[in-house]
Amino acid sequence: MQELDPTWGRMMSVWWLLAWRTMVGAVLLGALTGGVFGVFAALADWPADKIQSVSAVLVGVIGALWGIVVVRMALKKQYGDFRIALVPISLA
């Protein structure tokens, strides 16, 4: 398998995919998760400080999991003239 040089253009293609998909997905999933949790917690008459603390942790966990999904997307994507491949290192 021929390796390509990690040019700035190729690097920026990968970085951009990681950056925008992570940001947009985390914001949308965080808002949805925080909103739904906040509504149910308020209906359960939880104190506001507890709702904020728990929703911050919940949104953080959801954002981290989304980040893992985005890395998988980046590994599967066909970019303009390349794709990312995981290849074993020969120990011989």
C-alpha distance (Angstrom), angle and dihedral (degrees) to the residues before:
residue distance angle dihedral
M1 . . .
Q2 3.78 . .
E3 3.81 116.4 .
L4 3.79 121.3 -140.9
D5 3.78 124.2 -144.4
P6 3.81 113.5 -100.9
T7 3.79 94.9 -117.3
W8 3.79 122.8 -176.0
G9 3.81 89.9 -108.7
R10 3.80 93.1 54.4
M11 3.77 91.9 43.6
M12 3.81 91.3 50.5
S13 3.83 90.8 50.5
V14 3.80 91.0 56.4
W15 3.81 93.9 40.5
W16 3.80 92.6 50.0
L17 3.80 92.5 51.5
L18 3.80 91.1 49.4
A19 3.81 93.9 44.4
W20 3.79 102.0 47.0
R21 3.80 98.4 37.4
T22 3.78 91.9 47.2
M23 3.79 93.2 47.0
V24 3.80 98.0 44.5
G25 3.80 94.3 42.2
A26 3.79 94.0 45.4
V27 3.81 92.3 49.0
L28 3.81 93.4 47.9
L29 3.80 95.8 42.4
G30 3.80 91.3 42.3
A31 3.78 93.1 51.3
L32 3.78 92.1 46.5
T33 3.80 94.2 45.5
G34 3.80 94.2 43.2
G35 3.78 92.4 45.7
V36 3.79 95.8 48.8
F37 3.79 92.6 43.6
G38 3.80 91.6 45.8
V39 3.79 92.9 52.4
F40 3.80 94.0 49.3
A41 3.81 92.8 43.2
A42 3.81 91.0 49.8
L43 3.80 90.5 48.9
A44 3.81 87.5 51.5
D45 3.83 86.8 54.3
W46 3.80 96.0 -118.3
P47 3.81 115.6 167.3
A48 3.81 114.5 -98.4
D49 3.82 94.6 -118.1
K50 3.81 91.3 54.0
I51 3.82 91.3 48.4
Q52 3.81 90.6 51.7
S53 3.80 93.8 47.5
V54 3.79 96.2 47.1
S55 3.81 94.3 42.5
A56 3.83 91.0 50.3
V57 3.80 90.8 55.0
L58 3.81 92.1 42.9
V59 3.80 92.8 49.7
G60 3.82 90.5 46.9
V61 3.80 92.0 53.3
I62 3.82 91.7 46.8
G63 3.82 90.1 49.3
A64 3.81 92.1 50.6
L65 3.80 92.0 49.2
W66 3.81 89.8 48.4
G67 3.81 89.0 52.5
I68 3.80 89.7 57.5
V69 3.81 90.0 51.4
V70 3.81 90.0 51.1
V71 3.81 92.0 52.7
R72 3.80 88.5 52.9
M73 3.81 89.1 50.7
A74 3.81 90.0 51.3
L75 3.80 91.3 51.2
K76 3.82 92.3 51.3
K77 3.81 97.4 43.4
Q78 3.79 123.7 105.4
Y79 3.82 106.4 -137.6
G80 3.80 123.8 -161.7
D81 3.79 100.1 -76.7
F82 3.81 102.1 -5.3
R83 3.77 147.5 31.0
I84 3.77 130.9 -150.2
A85 3.79 113.5 -103.2
L86 3.78 129.5 -170.8
V87 3.78 107.8 -144.4
P88 3.80 128.0 179.2
I89 3.77 118.1 -111.2
S90 3.77 112.6 -121.8
L91 3.78 111.0 -126.8
A92 3.80 93.8 -165.8
